[in-house]
Amino acid sequence: MSFRLTSIILFLFIFLIGCSTNINENKKTDNGKYPELEIEGGTLQHLGRFESGQTIKKSISIKNISDVPLVFDERIDTSCSCLSSSLSSYKVASGESISLEVAIEVPQVIADNAVVMVKLRLIKPTRKYVVLLLEYATLLKWSIEPKEIIMTGYAGDQFVKKFYFLQKSEKSAIVDSVQFNGFNFVAQNPKKINDGVWEINFAGNFPEEPDRHIGEIKVTSGDKTEQINILCYVRPRLTSIPSKVYVYLPTNKSDQQLKIVRTICVLANQQFSIESVKMQKTGPETTDVKWNLSEQLNDNAQNDENAQYITVEINQTIDITKRHTLEIKIKTQDSTKLLSIPIIFVYE
């Protein structure tokens, strides 16, 4: 055998041994150990179940079971901003142990198996990563949804409402009381529909004063209480959108020939028909106004079943120094009512 062939065979033998050593050096054994290290609890650790907002703190012992000192890089990588970690020492002698301190801020997310990762860098005597996986389950604190209910109605009208809320907590949590403040409501006790879903029925009268009213429902489970806010928008029994008609003028000349076209939504707490539309200026004098029913929708009316839309056209000479209003006469089943809408002249 030639010297050249012998040299090639010897080189390949040494190369294969070197590759085998590197592979074994980075491979974890079945019990979760690295060849140089003994990690308390292994490289996959199950931490248990925790409520959102809690901080999980864990100290993990890492022992050097090699014959030489080990040195870790001071930089530690983590897979989540919710996780912080540090080593008690970055150098560990043969046979000695250091501790890895981890802290996890449990997020506001339900998860049966959340997993975060800590990656250490071993830099001496060899370079490699040491990876630990930390698994835990999360549970939201006791809470209910929605946090807010919006109601719209007419002053003094009766209402009967039903709404559902979702209770996010362990299945053992039970809703045991409901409290109403701010309104003349009568409520039944919550009825459980299925796991986490509850139904509440309540009835009462809208406040007499047209305005924005605020109430609340307090739901109690054990020693914890949460609040559902009620926002109640109460309309007058007869109203319009817009409540005023603005007309923008180039000059403040008293008598002006104007053409005004507006679409107005008329709202009432019962069915009605529109009898007439007139314009009234200061004093008893009125003039008829051209108008017709319109199909145009107005988002602010919230698709009220009693809403009617009219398009009004005024085309005449108007003394803008006088006070003017639109007078819309409507007829209900039991009475006739007059809705007054001020016309406001604005100089540009």
C-alpha positions in Angstrom: 0.0 0.0 0.0 1.4 3.4 -1.0 2.2 6.1 1.5 -0.4 8.4 -0.2 -3.2 5.8 0.1 -2.3 5.1 3.7 -2.4 8.9 4.5 -5.9 9.2 3.0 -7.3 6.3 5.0 -5.8 7.6 8.2 -7.3 11.1 7.6 -10.7 9.7 6.9 -10.6 7.6 10.1 -9.6 10.7 12.2 -12.3 12.8 10.5 -15.1 10.3 11.2 -14.0 10.0 14.9 -14.1 13.8 15.2 -17.6 14.0 13.6 -18.9 11.3 15.9 -17.6 13.1 19.0 -19.2 16.4 18.0 -22.6 14.7 17.4 -22.6 13.0 20.7 -21.5 16.1 22.4 -24.6 18.0 21.3 -27.1 15.2 21.6 -29.4 15.0 24.7 -29.9 11.6 26.3 -33.4 10.1 26.8 -33.6 11.4 30.4 -33.2 15.0 29.3 -29.5 15.5 30.3 -26.7 17.1 28.3 -23.4 15.1 28.6 -21.8 17.9 30.7 -24.9 18.9 32.7 -27.5 17.6 35.0 -30.6 19.8 34.9 -33.0 19.4 37.8 -36.4 18.4 36.4 -35.1 17.8 32.9 -35.2 20.1 29.8 -39.1 19.9 29.6 -40.7 21.1 32.8 -44.5 21.2 33.6 -45.2 24.0 36.0 -48.9 23.6 36.5 -52.0 25.9 36.1 -52.0 29.6 36.9 -54.4 32.5 36.7 -53.7 35.4 34.2 -51.8 38.2 35.9 -49.9 35.8 38.2 -46.1 35.6 38.1 -44.6 32.1 38.0 -41.3 31.9 39.7 -39.0 28.9 39.3 -35.5 28.1 40.4 -33.8 25.3 38.4 -30.5 23.7 39.5 -27.9 23.0 36.8 -24.9 20.8 37.9 -21.6 20.4 36.0 -21.0 16.6 35.8 -18.0 16.9 33.5 -14.3 16.9 34.5 -13.6 20.5 33.4 -15.0 23.9 34.4 -17.9 25.2 32.3 -18.6 28.8 31.2 -21.9 30.2 30.0 -22.4 33.4 28.0 -24.1 36.2 30.0 -26.7 36.5 27.2 -29.8 34.4 27.7 -32.4 34.1 24.9 -36.1 33.7 25.7 -39.0 33.0 23.4 -41.4 35.5 25.0 -41.3 39.0 26.5 -43.3 37.6 29.4 -40.3 35.6 30.5 -37.2 36.8 32.3 -34.3 34.7 33.4 -30.8 34.8 34.9 -28.0 32.5 36.1 -26.7 32.7 39.7 -23.2 32.4 38.2 -21.9 32.1 34.6 -19.0 29.9 35.6 -19.4 26.5 37.3 -16.6 24.2 38.4 -16.6 20.5 38.0 -19.1 18.9 40.4 -20.6 22.2 41.4 -24.1 23.6 40.7 -25.6 27.0 39.7 -29.3 28.0 39.6 -31.3 29.3 36.7 -34.0 31.7 38.0 -37.0 32.2 35.7 -40.1 34.4 36.1 -43.1 34.2 33.8 -45.9 36.8 33.7 -49.0 34.8 32.8 -50.8 36.7 30.0 -54.6 37.3 29.6 -55.1 34.3 27.3 -56.6 30.9 28.0 -54.2 28.1 27.0 -54.1 24.5 28.0 -50.4 24.1 27.2 -48.5 27.4 26.8 -44.8 26.7 26.3 -41.9 29.2 26.6 -38.3 28.6 26.0 -35.0 29.5 27.7 -31.8 29.1 25.6 -28.4 29.2 27.4 -25.1 29.5 25.5 -22.3 27.3 26.8 -19.0 28.8 25.5 -16.3 26.8 27.3 -14.9 24.2 26.9 -17.1 23.9 23.8 -19.8 26.0 22.2 -23.4 24.8 22.2 -26.9 25.8 23.1 -28.7 24.4 26.1 -32.5 24.6 25.6 -35.1 24.3 28.3 -38.9 24.3 27.7 -41.3 25.4 30.4 -44.9 24.4 30.0 -47.9 25.7 31.9 -51.7 26.1 31.6 -53.4 29.5 31.9 -56.8 30.4 33.3 -58.5 33.8 33.0 -59.4 35.4 36.3 -63.2 35.2 37.0 -64.8 37.7 34.6 -67.9 38.3 32.6 -68.6 39.7 29.2 -70.0 41.9 27.8 -68.8 44.7 30.1 -71.4 47.1 28.7 -75.0 47.0 27.5 -76.5 49.8 25.4 -80.3 50.4 25.4 -82.3 53.0 23.4 -85.9 53.9 24.1 -88.5 56.6 24.6 -89.2 58.5 27.8 -91.5 56.6 30.1 -92.0 53.6 27.9 -91.9 50.1 29.3 -89.4 47.6 28.2 -88.7 43.9 28.6 -85.1 42.8 27.9 -83.1 39.6 27.8 -79.4 39.4 27.4 -76.7 36.8 27.8 -73.3 37.1 29.3 -70.3 34.9 29.3 -68.6 34.0 32.5 -64.9 33.1 32.0 -63.6 31.1 34.9 -63.4 27.5 36.2 -66.5 25.5 35.7 -67.1 25.4 39.4 -67.7 29.2 39.6 -71.4 30.0 40.2 -73.2 33.3 39.7 -75.4 33.8 42.8 -76.7 37.4 42.7 -77.5 40.4 40.5 -77.9 44.0 41.7 -79.3 46.9 39.7 -78.6 50.5 40.4 -79.7 53.7 38.7 -82.9 52.4 37.1 -86.3 51.1 38.1 -85.6 47.6 36.9 -87.0 44.3 38.1 -84.7 41.3 37.3 -84.9 37.6 37.5 -82.0 35.6 38.9 -79.5 34.5 36.3 -80.3 31.3 34.5 -77.4 29.0 33.4 -77.7 28.0 29.8 -74.6 25.9 29.5 -71.0 26.1 30.8 -70.1 29.7 31.1 -73.2 31.2 29.4 -75.9 32.8 31.5 -79.2 34.5 30.8 -80.7 37.5 32.6 -84.3 38.7 32.1 -85.3 42.2 33.3 -88.1 44.7 32.8 -88.9 48.3 33.8 -89.6 51.8 32.5 -87.3 54.1 30.7 -86.6 57.3 32.8 -89.0 60.2 32.0 -86.2 62.6 31.4 -84.7 62.4 27.9 -81.0 62.1 28.4 -78.1 59.6 28.7 -78.6 57.5 31.8 -76.1 55.1 33.4 -76.9 52.0 35.4 -75.1 48.9 36.4 -75.6 45.2 37.1 -73.4 43.6 39.7 -72.8 39.9 39.3 -71.2 38.0 42.3 -69.6 34.6 42.4 -68.1 33.6 45.7 -66.0 36.5 47.0 -65.5 38.1 43.6 -67.9 40.7 42.0 -67.9 42.2 38.5 -70.0 45.0 37.1 -71.9 45.3 33.8 -72.6 48.9 32.9 -75.9 49.9 31.3 -75.9 52.9 29.0 -79.5 54.0 28.4 -80.2 56.7 25.7 -83.7 58.0 26.3 -85.4 60.0 23.5 -88.4 62.3 23.8 -91.7 60.7 22.8 -91.6 62.8 19.6 -88.3 64.0 18.1 -86.3 64.4 14.9 -82.9 63.9 13.5 -81.5 66.5 13.1 -83.1 68.4 15.9 -82.2 71.8 14.2 -81.9 72.8 10.5 -78.8 74.9 9.8 -78.7 77.1 6.7 -75.4 78.7 5.8 -75.6 82.1 4.0 -72.9 84.1 2.1 -74.2 87.5 3.4 -76.3 88.8 6.3 -78.8 90.6 4.0 -82.2 90.5 5.6 -84.4 89.4 2.7 -82.9 86.6 0.7 -84.2 84.2 -2.0 -83.4 80.8 -0.6 -83.7 77.2 -1.7 -83.4 74.9 1.2 -83.6 71.1 0.8 -83.2 68.8 3.8 -84.0 65.2 4.7 -85.4 64.8 8.2 -86.0 61.7 10.2 -89.1 61.9 12.4 -89.2 59.5 15.4 -92.0 58.7 17.8 -92.8 56.1 20.5 -95.7 54.8 18.5 -96.9 54.5 14.9 -97.9 57.7 13.2 -98.6 59.5 9.9 -97.5 62.9 8.8 -100.3 65.3 8.2 -98.6 68.5 7.0 -95.3 70.5 7.1 -95.4 74.2 7.4 -92.8 77.0 8.0 -93.6 79.5 10.8 -91.9 82.8 11.3 -92.2 85.0 14.4 -95.9 85.4 15.0 -98.9 83.2 14.0 -98.3 83.3 10.3 -97.3 80.1 8.6 -96.7 79.0 5.0 -97.0 75.6 3.4 -93.8 73.8 2.6 -93.3 71.3 -0.2 -92.4 67.8 1.3 -92.5 64.1 0.4 -91.7 60.8 2.1 -88.2 59.7 1.5 -86.5 56.3 1.5 -83.2 57.7 2.7 -81.9 56.1 5.8 -80.2 57.8 8.7 -77.7 55.9 10.8 -78.5 57.9 13.9 -82.1 56.6 13.8 -80.8 53.1 14.5 -83.4 51.7 12.2 -86.3 52.5 14.6 -89.4 50.7 13.4 -91.5 53.9 13.9 -89.0 56.2 12.0 -90.2 58.1 8.9 -88.1 60.1 6.6 -89.2 63.2 4.7 -87.5 65.5 2.3 -88.5 69.1 2.8 -88.0 71.8 0.1 -88.3 75.6 0.9 -88.0 77.9 -2.1 -89.0 81.5 -1.3 -87.8 84.9 -0.1 -87.1 84.8 3.6 -86.4 87.5 6.1 -83.5 86.0 8.0 -83.7 88.5 10.8 -86.9 86.7 11.9 -87.2 83.5 13.8 -88.3 80.5 11.7 -89.3 77.0 12.5 -90.5 73.9 10.6 -93.8 72.7 12.1 -94.5 69.0 11.3 -98.0 67.8 12.2 -98.3 64.1 12.9 -101.2 62.0 13.8 -101.1 58.9 16.1 -103.9 56.5 17.0 -105.1 58.7 19.9 -103.9 62.2 19.3 -102.4 64.8 17.0 -99.0 66.3 17.8 -96.8 69.1 16.5 -93.1 68.8 16.2 -91.2 72.1 16.0 -87.7 72.2 14.4 -85.8 75.5 14.6 -84.2 76.9 11.4 -80.8 78.5 12.3 -79.2 80.9 9.8 -75.4 81.1 9.9 -73.3 83.6 8.1 -70.2 82.2 6.4 
